[in-house]
Amino acid sequence: MKKENQESGISFFEKNLTLWVILCMVTGVLIGKFLPTIPAALGQLEYAKVSIPIAVLIWLMIYPMMMKVDFASVTNVRRNPKGLYVTWVMNWLIKPFSMFAISAFFFYVVFKAFIPADLAKQYLAGAVLLGAAPCTAMVFVWSHLTKGNAAYTVVQVATNDLIILIAFTPIVALLLGVGGITIPWDTLLLSVFLFVVIPLVGGVLTRNYIIKTKGEDYFNDAFIPKFNNVTIGGLLLTLILIFSFQGDVILSNPFHIALIAIPLIIQTCLIFFLSYCTCRKLRLSHDIAAPAGMIGASNFFELSVAVAITLFGASSPAVLVTIVGVLVEVPVMLALVRYANSTRSMFPSA
């Protein structure tokens, strides 16, 4: 079993992430329902509107994946930039706005009879946070499963991490403002600093130190594998905490989880096919086209969850949307991986 998991590029733990997410949701809801003193006590541990327990767990999620990013690879961008152009345009000029449009249409129009206006506004806010944060972690898995160009994928992820520092805040502020929600810029900037800048700097420093003292082979083959389940474990523990705060919202609106999933799935498929087909038009090789589609389709849900909690509180419906994003992403992305692999012959060879 272990050998098969290594060959597939995704562990049993990661492959069944949707199941673990559901179990954590149920566990969190039950804790909130029958042991309400636990979330009440944890809710008091905060600083500047940031939950300390959740912040620690989110750092556990983000830090290991930041160590995988080799920013020295950015210097190779000019060799074959077309795939990067596709990624940048889809992620920053199309994806946030298509997420806003699709979600607003469903929450305000299609589901108007099921979702009250105030709740729809919160759901839209959560969707915007997902749409403005392109994936930086699981995309390495999706790239491996499609036999993507690993070095090129690293550059795509690295440049996205750099862009997110500049573009995430103004895009979110713009779209949330259009959606009728006023947010404090200082709070949003604090979230990006806490959950992107700090783990990013820590990851780069750790990476450079280990490679310098132990060598790159040790870093890739021995050091990084130690953290394989840390990110997922941190995510699942975070979900239990969040859903212990979210119990009342979920029990009051269980049907809403299915409603929220619909626009998120449509958005994911739309961005993938736009990116994938654009790469085909540009006659890019499949090992560049597939990761480009995967990066655009998937989301940096760790950051989305963190910012949603910081901006609106752990019990906010906006946080629920970011969690549903985690719930639907893995099975949808695995389906897109299978599609990409089945259409490899449509692209020129590397």
C-alpha positions as a Markdown table, in Angstrom:
| # | Residue | x | y | z |
|---|---|---|---|---|
| 1 | Met | 0.0 | 0.0 | 0.0 |
| 2 | Lys | 2.8 | 2.4 | 0.9 |
| 3 | Lys | 4.5 | 1.8 | -2.4 |
| 4 | Glu | 1.3 | 2.4 | -4.3 |
| 5 | Asn | 0.7 | 5.7 | -2.5 |
| 6 | Gln | 4.2 | 6.9 | -3.3 |
| 7 | Glu | 3.8 | 6.0 | -6.9 |
| 8 | Ser | 0.5 | 7.8 | -7.2 |
| 9 | Gly | 2.0 | 10.9 | -5.7 |
| 10 | Ile | -0.8 | 11.4 | -3.2 |
| 11 | Ser | -1.1 | 9.6 | 0.2 |
| 12 | Phe | -4.1 | 7.7 | 1.4 |
| 13 | Phe | -4.5 | 10.5 | 4.0 |
| 14 | Glu | -4.6 | 13.2 | 1.3 |
| 15 | Lys | -6.6 | 11.2 | -1.2 |
| 16 | Asn | -9.4 | 10.8 | 1.3 |
| 17 | Leu | -9.2 | 14.4 | 2.6 |
| 18 | Thr | -12.9 | 15.0 | 1.8 |
| 19 | Leu | -13.8 | 12.2 | 4.2 |
| 20 | Trp | -11.6 | 13.6 | 7.0 |
| 21 | Val | -13.1 | 17.0 | 6.4 |
| 22 | Ile | -16.6 | 15.6 | 6.8 |
| 23 | Leu | -15.6 | 13.8 | 10.0 |
| 24 | Cys | -14.0 | 17.0 | 11.4 |
| 25 | Met | -17.1 | 19.0 | 10.5 |
| 26 | Val | -19.3 | 16.5 | 12.4 |
| 27 | Thr | -16.9 | 16.4 | 15.3 |
| 28 | Gly | -16.8 | 20.1 | 15.5 |
| 29 | Val | -20.5 | 20.5 | 15.3 |
| 30 | Leu | -21.0 | 17.9 | 18.1 |
| 31 | Ile | -18.5 | 19.6 | 20.3 |
| 32 | Gly | -20.2 | 23.0 | 19.8 |
| 33 | Lys | -23.6 | 21.4 | 20.5 |
| 34 | Phe | -22.9 | 19.2 | 23.5 |
| 35 | Leu | -19.6 | 20.7 | 24.9 |
| 36 | Pro | -20.2 | 24.5 | 24.3 |
| 37 | Thr | -17.8 | 25.4 | 27.1 |
| 38 | Ile | -14.8 | 24.3 | 24.9 |
| 39 | Pro | -15.4 | 26.7 | 22.0 |
| 40 | Ala | -16.4 | 29.4 | 24.5 |
| 41 | Ala | -13.1 | 29.1 | 26.4 |
| 42 | Leu | -11.0 | 28.9 | 23.2 |
| 43 | Gly | -12.9 | 31.9 | 21.8 |
| 44 | Gln | -11.5 | 34.1 | 24.6 |
| 45 | Leu | -7.9 | 33.3 | 23.5 |
| 46 | Glu | -7.4 | 36.0 | 20.9 |
| 47 | Tyr | -5.3 | 39.1 | 20.2 |
| 48 | Ala | -6.3 | 41.9 | 17.8 |
| 49 | Lys | -9.3 | 39.9 | 16.7 |
| 50 | Val | -7.1 | 36.9 | 15.8 |
| 51 | Ser | -7.8 | 33.6 | 17.5 |
| 52 | Ile | -4.5 | 32.4 | 19.0 |
| 53 | Pro | -5.3 | 28.6 | 18.9 |
| 54 | Ile | -6.5 | 28.9 | 15.3 |
| 55 | Ala | -3.5 | 31.1 | 14.3 |
| 56 | Val | -1.1 | 28.5 | 15.6 |
| 57 | Leu | -2.8 | 25.7 | 13.7 |
| 58 | Ile | -2.9 | 27.8 | 10.5 |
| 59 | Trp | 0.8 | 28.4 | 10.8 |
| 60 | Leu | 1.2 | 24.6 | 11.0 |
| 61 | Met | -0.7 | 24.4 | 7.7 |
| 62 | Ile | 1.1 | 27.0 | 5.8 |
| 63 | Tyr | 4.7 | 26.8 | 7.1 |
| 64 | Pro | 5.6 | 23.3 | 5.7 |
| 65 | Met | 4.4 | 24.2 | 2.2 |
| 66 | Met | 6.3 | 27.5 | 2.2 |
| 67 | Met | 9.5 | 25.5 | 2.7 |
| 68 | Lys | 8.9 | 23.8 | -0.6 |
| 69 | Val | 9.0 | 27.0 | -2.6 |
| 70 | Asp | 12.4 | 27.7 | -4.2 |
| 71 | Phe | 12.4 | 31.4 | -5.0 |
| 72 | Ala | 15.7 | 31.1 | -6.8 |
| 73 | Ser | 13.7 | 29.4 | -9.6 |
| 74 | Val | 12.0 | 32.8 | -10.4 |
| 75 | Thr | 15.1 | 33.6 | -12.4 |
| 76 | Asn | 14.1 | 31.0 | -15.0 |
| 77 | Val | 10.8 | 32.8 | -15.8 |
| 78 | Arg | 12.2 | 34.4 | -18.9 |
| 79 | Arg | 13.1 | 31.1 | -20.6 |
| 80 | Asn | 9.5 | 30.1 | -21.3 |
| 81 | Pro | 7.1 | 32.7 | -19.9 |
| 82 | Lys | 3.8 | 31.9 | -21.8 |
| 83 | Gly | 2.6 | 29.4 | -19.1 |
| 84 | Leu | 3.3 | 32.0 | -16.5 |
| 85 | Tyr | 1.4 | 34.6 | -18.3 |
| 86 | Val | -1.6 | 32.3 | -18.5 |
| 87 | Thr | -1.4 | 31.6 | -14.7 |
| 88 | Trp | -1.1 | 35.3 | -13.8 |
| 89 | Val | -3.9 | 36.4 | -16.1 |
| 90 | Met | -6.3 | 33.7 | -14.9 |
| 91 | Asn | -5.4 | 34.0 | -11.2 |
| 92 | Trp | -5.5 | 37.8 | -10.9 |
| 93 | Leu | -7.4 | 39.3 | -13.8 |
| 94 | Ile | -10.2 | 36.7 | -14.2 |
| 95 | Lys | -10.6 | 34.3 | -11.3 |
| 96 | Pro | -11.4 | 36.7 | -8.5 |
| 97 | Phe | -14.0 | 38.5 | -10.6 |
| 98 | Ser | -15.6 | 35.4 | -12.1 |
| 99 | Met | -15.9 | 34.0 | -8.6 |
| 100 | Phe | -17.6 | 37.2 | -7.5 |
| 101 | Ala | -20.0 | 37.1 | -10.5 |
| 102 | Ile | -20.9 | 33.4 | -10.3 |
| 103 | Ser | -21.4 | 33.5 | -6.5 |
| 104 | Ala | -23.4 | 36.7 | -6.5 |
| 105 | Phe | -25.6 | 35.3 | -9.3 |
| 106 | Phe | -26.4 | 32.1 | -7.3 |
| 107 | Phe | -26.6 | 33.6 | -3.8 |
| 108 | Tyr | -28.6 | 36.6 | -4.8 |
| 109 | Val | -30.7 | 35.3 | -7.7 |
| 110 | Val | -30.9 | 31.5 | -8.1 |
| 111 | Phe | -31.0 | 30.8 | -4.4 |
| 112 | Lys | -32.9 | 33.9 | -3.3 |
| 113 | Ala | -35.8 | 31.9 | -2.0 |
| 114 | Phe | -33.5 | 29.8 | 0.2 |
| 115 | Ile | -30.8 | 32.3 | 1.4 |
| 116 | Pro | -31.8 | 35.5 | 3.2 |
| 117 | Ala | -30.1 | 38.7 | 1.8 |
| 118 | Asp | -27.9 | 39.2 | 4.9 |
| 119 | Leu | -26.6 | 35.6 | 4.8 |
| 120 | Ala | -26.1 | 35.8 | 1.1 |
| 121 | Lys | -23.8 | 38.8 | 1.6 |
| 122 | Gln | -21.7 | 36.8 | 4.1 |
| 123 | Tyr | -21.5 | 33.8 | 1.8 |
| 124 | Leu | -20.4 | 36.1 | -1.1 |
| 125 | Ala | -17.6 | 37.5 | 1.1 |
| 126 | Gly | -16.3 | 34.0 | 1.8 |
| 127 | Ala | -16.4 | 33.1 | -1.9 |
| 128 | Val | -14.5 | 36.3 | -2.7 |
| 129 | Leu | -11.7 | 35.3 | -0.2 |
| 130 | Leu | -11.5 | 31.9 | -1.9 |
| 131 | Gly | -11.4 | 33.4 | -5.4 |
| 132 | Ala | -8.7 | 35.9 | -4.6 |
| 133 | Ala | -6.2 | 33.3 | -3.3 |
| 134 | Pro | -4.7 | 30.9 | -5.8 |
| 135 | Cys | -3.4 | 27.5 | -4.6 |
| 136 | Thr | 0.2 | 27.3 | -3.3 |
| 137 | Ala | 0.3 | 23.8 | -1.6 |
| 138 | Met | -1.8 | 21.0 | -3.1 |
| 139 | Val | -1.0 | 22.2 | -6.6 |
| 140 | Phe | 2.4 | 20.3 | -6.2 |
| 141 | Val | 0.4 | 17.1 | -5.8 |
| 142 | Trp | -1.9 | 17.9 | -8.8 |
| 143 | Ser | 1.2 | 18.7 | -10.9 |
| 144 | His | 2.9 | 15.4 | -10.0 |
| 145 | Leu | -0.3 | 13.4 | -10.8 |
| 146 | Thr | -0.4 | 15.0 | -14.3 |
| 147 | Lys | 3.4 | 14.5 | -14.8 |
| 148 | Gly | 3.8 | 18.2 | -14.8 |
| 149 | Asn | 7.1 | 20.0 | -15.1 |
| 150 | Ala | 8.1 | 20.3 | -11.5 |
| 151 | Ala | 10.6 | 23.1 | -11.9 |
| 152 | Tyr | 8.1 | 25.2 | -13.9 |
| 153 | Thr | 5.4 | 24.5 | -11.3 |
| 154 | Val | 7.6 | 25.8 | -8.5 |
| 155 | Val | 8.1 | 29.0 | -10.5 |
| 156 | Gln | 4.4 | 29.4 | -11.0 |
| 157 | Val | 3.8 | 28.9 | -7.3 |
| 158 | Ala | 6.7 | 31.2 | -6.3 |
| 159 | Thr | 5.5 | 34.0 | -8.5 |
| 160 | Asn | 1.9 | 33.6 | -7.2 |
| 161 | Asp | 3.2 | 33.9 | -3.6 |
| 162 | Leu | 5.0 | 37.1 | -4.6 |
| 163 | Ile | 1.9 | 38.6 | -6.4 |
| 164 | Ile | -0.4 | 37.6 | -3.5 |
| 165 | Leu | 1.5 | 39.9 | -1.2 |
| 166 | Ile | 0.6 | 42.9 | -3.4 |
| 167 | Ala | -2.7 | 41.9 | -5.2 |
| 168 | Phe | -4.7 | 40.0 | -2.6 |
| 169 | Thr | -5.6 | 42.9 | -0.3 |
| 170 | Pro | -6.7 | 45.4 | -2.9 |
| 171 | Ile | -8.7 | 42.8 | -4.9 |
| 172 | Val | -10.5 | 41.5 | -1.8 |
| 173 | Ala | -11.2 | 45.1 | -0.6 |
| 174 | Leu | -12.5 | 46.1 | -4.0 |
| 175 | Leu | -14.8 | 43.1 | -4.4 |
| 176 | Leu | -16.1 | 43.1 | -0.8 |
| 177 | Gly | -16.8 | 46.8 | -1.2 |
| 178 | Val | -18.7 | 46.2 | -4.4 |
| 179 | Gly | -20.6 | 43.5 | -2.5 |
| 180 | Gly | -21.7 | 46.0 | 0.1 |
| 181 | Ile | -19.3 | 44.9 | 2.8 |
| 182 | Thr | -16.9 | 47.4 | 4.4 |
| 183 | Ile | -13.7 | 46.0 | 5.7 |
| 184 | Pro | -10.8 | 47.6 | 7.6 |
| 185 | Trp | -7.7 | 47.6 | 5.5 |
| 186 | Asp | -5.5 | 47.2 | 8.6 |
| 187 | Thr | -7.2 | 44.0 | 9.6 |
| 188 | Leu | -6.8 | 42.5 | 6.1 |
| 189 | Leu | -3.2 | 43.6 | 5.9 |
| 190 | Leu | -2.5 | 42.0 | 9.3 |
| 191 | Ser | -4.0 | 38.8 | 8.0 |
| 192 | Val | -1.7 | 38.7 | 5.0 |
| 193 | Phe | 1.3 | 39.6 | 7.2 |
| 194 | Leu | 0.5 | 36.8 | 9.7 |
| 195 | Phe | -0.5 | 34.1 | 7.3 |
| 196 | Val | 1.7 | 34.8 | 4.3 |
| 197 | Val | 4.6 | 37.0 | 5.1 |
| 198 | Ile | 5.7 | 35.3 | 8.4 |
| 199 | Pro | 5.4 | 31.7 | 7.2 |
| 200 | Leu | 6.9 | 32.6 | 3.9 |
| 201 | Val | 10.0 | 34.2 | 5.4 |
| 202 | Gly | 10.2 | 31.4 | 7.9 |
| 203 | Gly | 10.0 | 28.8 | 5.2 |
| 204 | Val | 12.6 | 30.4 | 3.0 |
| 205 | Leu | 15.0 | 30.8 | 6.0 |
| 206 | Thr | 14.5 | 27.2 | 7.0 |
| 207 | Arg | 14.9 | 25.9 | 3.5 |
| 208 | Asn | 18.2 | 27.8 | 3.0 |
| 209 | Tyr | 19.6 | 26.8 | 6.3 |
| 210 | Ile | 18.8 | 23.0 | 5.9 |
| 211 | Ile | 20.2 | 23.0 | 2.3 |
| 212 | Lys | 23.3 | 24.8 | 3.4 |
| 213 | Thr | 24.0 | 22.6 | 6.3 |
| 214 | Lys | 22.7 | 19.2 | 5.1 |
| 215 | Gly | 22.4 | 19.5 | 1.4 |
| 216 | Glu | 19.5 | 19.6 | -1.1 |
| 217 | Asp | 19.1 | 15.9 | -1.3 |
| 218 | Tyr | 18.6 | 15.6 | 2.4 |
| 219 | Phe | 16.2 | 18.5 | 2.3 |
| 220 | Asn | 14.0 | 17.0 | -0.4 |
| 221 | Asp | 14.3 | 13.3 | 0.5 |
| 222 | Ala | 14.5 | 13.3 | 4.3 |
| 223 | Phe | 13.5 | 16.7 | 5.8 |
| 224 | Ile | 10.4 | 17.7 | 3.8 |
| 225 | Pro | 8.8 | 14.2 | 4.1 |
| 226 | Lys | 8.7 | 14.7 | 7.9 |
| 227 | Phe | 6.1 | 17.4 | 7.4 |
| 228 | Asn | 4.0 | 15.5 | 4.9 |
| 229 | Asn | 1.0 | 15.2 | 7.2 |
| 230 | Val | 1.6 | 18.3 | 9.3 |
| 231 | Thr | -0.3 | 20.6 | 6.9 |
| 232 | Ile | -3.3 | 18.3 | 6.6 |
| 233 | Gly | -3.3 | 17.6 | 10.3 |
| 234 | Gly | -3.2 | 21.3 | 11.1 |
| 235 | Leu | -6.0 | 21.8 | 8.7 |
| 236 | Leu | -8.2 | 19.1 | 10.2 |
| 237 | Leu | -7.7 | 20.3 | 13.8 |
| 238 | Thr | -8.5 | 23.9 | 12.6 |
| 239 | Leu | -11.7 | 22.6 | 11.0 |
| 240 | Ile | -12.7 | 20.9 | 14.3 |
| 241 | Leu | -12.2 | 24.3 | 16.1 |
| 242 | Ile | -14.0 | 26.3 | 13.4 |
| 243 | Phe | -17.0 | 24.0 | 13.2 |
| 244 | Ser | -17.3 | 24.0 | 17.0 |
| 245 | Phe | -17.9 | 27.7 | 16.6 |
| 246 | Gln | -20.0 | 27.1 | 13.5 |
| 247 | Gly | -22.4 | 24.5 | 15.0 |
| 248 | Asp | -25.4 | 26.8 | 15.3 |
| 249 | Val | -25.1 | 28.1 | 11.7 |
| 250 | Ile | -24.7 | 24.6 | 10.3 |
| 251 | Leu | -27.5 | 23.0 | 12.3 |
| 252 | Ser | -29.8 | 26.0 | 11.3 |
| 253 | Asn | -28.8 | 25.8 | 7.6 |
| 254 | Pro | -27.6 | 22.3 | 6.6 |
| 255 | Phe | -29.1 | 22.7 | 3.2 |
| 256 | His | -26.9 | 25.7 | 2.6 |
| 257 | Ile | -23.8 | 23.6 | 2.5 |
| 258 | Ala | -25.0 | 22.0 | -0.7 |
| 259 | Leu | -26.1 | 25.4 | -2.1 |
| 260 | Ile | -22.7 | 26.9 | -1.4 |
| 261 | Ala | -20.9 | 24.0 | -3.1 |
| 262 | Ile | -22.7 | 24.6 | -6.5 |
| 263 | Pro | -21.1 | 27.9 | -7.5 |
| 264 | Leu | -17.7 | 26.8 | -6.1 |
| 265 | Ile | -17.7 | 23.7 | -8.3 |
| 266 | Ile | -18.7 | 25.7 | -11.3 |
| 267 | Gln | -16.0 | 28.3 | -10.7 |
| 268 | Thr | -13.3 | 25.6 | -10.3 |
| 269 | Cys | -14.2 | 23.8 | -13.5 |
| 270 | Leu | -14.6 | 27.1 | -15.4 |
| 271 | Ile | -11.1 | 28.4 | -14.5 |
| 272 | Phe | -9.5 | 25.1 | -15.2 |
| 273 | Phe | -10.9 | 24.8 | -18.7 |
| 274 | Leu | -10.1 | 28.4 | -19.5 |
| 275 | Ser | -6.5 | 28.0 | -18.5 |
| 276 | Tyr | -6.1 | 24.5 | -20.0 |
| 277 | Cys | -7.7 | 25.5 | -23.3 |
| 278 | Thr | -5.7 | 28.7 | -23.5 |
| 279 | Cys | -2.5 | 26.7 | -23.0 |
| 280 | Arg | -3.5 | 24.5 | -25.9 |
| 281 | Lys | -4.2 | 27.5 | -28.1 |
| 282 | Leu | -0.7 | 28.7 | -27.3 |
| 283 | Arg | 0.7 | 25.2 | -28.2 |
| 284 | Leu | 2.3 | 24.8 | -24.8 |
| 285 | Ser | 3.4 | 21.3 | -23.8 |
| 286 | His | 1.1 | 19.3 | -21.5 |
| 287 | Asp | 3.6 | 19.3 | -18.6 |
| 288 | Ile | 3.1 | 23.1 | -18.4 |
| 289 | Ala | -0.6 | 23.3 | -19.4 |
| 290 | Ala | -1.9 | 20.9 | -16.8 |
| 291 | Pro | -0.3 | 22.6 | -13.8 |
| 292 | Ala | -1.4 | 26.0 | -15.1 |
| 293 | Gly | -4.9 | 24.7 | -15.2 |
| 294 | Met | -4.6 | 23.2 | -11.7 |
| 295 | Ile | -3.2 | 26.3 | -10.1 |
| 296 | Gly | -6.0 | 28.5 | -11.4 |
| 297 | Ala | -8.7 | 26.0 | -10.5 |
| 298 | Ser | -7.6 | 25.3 | -6.9 |
| 299 | Asn | -7.5 | 27.7 | -4.0 |
| 300 | Phe | -5.2 | 28.8 | -1.2 |
| 301 | Phe | -7.9 | 27.8 | 1.3 |
| 302 | Glu | -5.6 | 28.0 | 4.3 |
| 303 | Leu | -5.2 | 31.8 | 3.7 |
| 304 | Ser | -8.9 | 32.1 | 2.9 |
| 305 | Val | -9.9 | 30.5 | 6.1 |
| 306 | Ala | -7.5 | 32.6 | 8.1 |
| 307 | Val | -8.6 | 35.9 | 6.6 |
| 308 | Ala | -12.3 | 35.0 | 6.9 |
| 309 | Ile | -11.8 | 34.2 | 10.6 |
| 310 | Thr | -9.8 | 37.4 | 11.2 |
| 311 | Leu | -12.2 | 39.7 | 9.3 |
| 312 | Phe | -15.6 | 38.2 | 10.3 |
| 313 | Gly | -14.9 | 35.9 | 13.3 |
| 314 | Ala | -14.8 | 32.1 | 13.5 |
| 315 | Ser | -18.6 | 31.9 | 13.8 |
| 316 | Ser | -19.3 | 33.9 | 10.7 |
| 317 | Pro | -21.1 | 32.3 | 7.7 |
| 318 | Ala | -18.2 | 33.7 | 5.5 |
| 319 | Val | -15.9 | 31.2 | 7.2 |
| 320 | Leu | -18.4 | 28.4 | 6.4 |
| 321 | Val | -18.0 | 29.1 | 2.6 |
| 322 | Thr | -14.2 | 28.8 | 2.9 |
| 323 | Ile | -14.6 | 25.5 | 4.6 |
| 324 | Val | -17.0 | 24.2 | 2.0 |
| 325 | Gly | -14.3 | 25.2 | -0.5 |
| 326 | Val | -12.0 | 22.7 | 1.2 |
| 327 | Leu | -14.7 | 20.1 | 1.2 |
| 328 | Val | -15.4 | 20.2 | -2.6 |
| 329 | Glu | -11.9 | 21.0 | -3.8 |
| 330 | Val | -10.2 | 17.6 | -3.4 |
| 331 | Pro | -12.8 | 15.4 | -5.3 |
| 332 | Val | -13.2 | 18.0 | -8.0 |
| 333 | Met | -9.5 | 18.4 | -8.5 |
| 334 | Leu | -9.0 | 14.7 | -8.7 |
| 335 | Ala | -11.6 | 14.5 | -11.4 |
| 336 | Leu | -9.8 | 17.3 | -13.3 |
| 337 | Val | -6.5 | 15.4 | -12.9 |
| 338 | Arg | -8.1 | 12.4 | -14.6 |
| 339 | Tyr | -9.4 | 14.5 | -17.4 |
| 340 | Ala | -6.0 | 16.2 | -18.0 |
| 341 | Asn | -4.3 | 12.9 | -18.1 |
| 342 | Ser | -6.8 | 11.5 | -20.6 |
| 343 | Thr | -6.3 | 14.5 | -23.0 |
| 344 | Arg | -2.5 | 14.5 | -22.9 |
| 345 | Ser | -2.3 | 13.6 | -26.7 |
| 346 | Met | -4.0 | 17.0 | -27.5 |
| 347 | Phe | -0.8 | 18.8 | -26.6 |
| 348 | Pro | 2.6 | 18.9 | -28.2 |
| 349 | Ser | 5.3 | 16.9 | -26.4 |
| 350 | Ala | 7.7 | 18.7 | -24.0 |
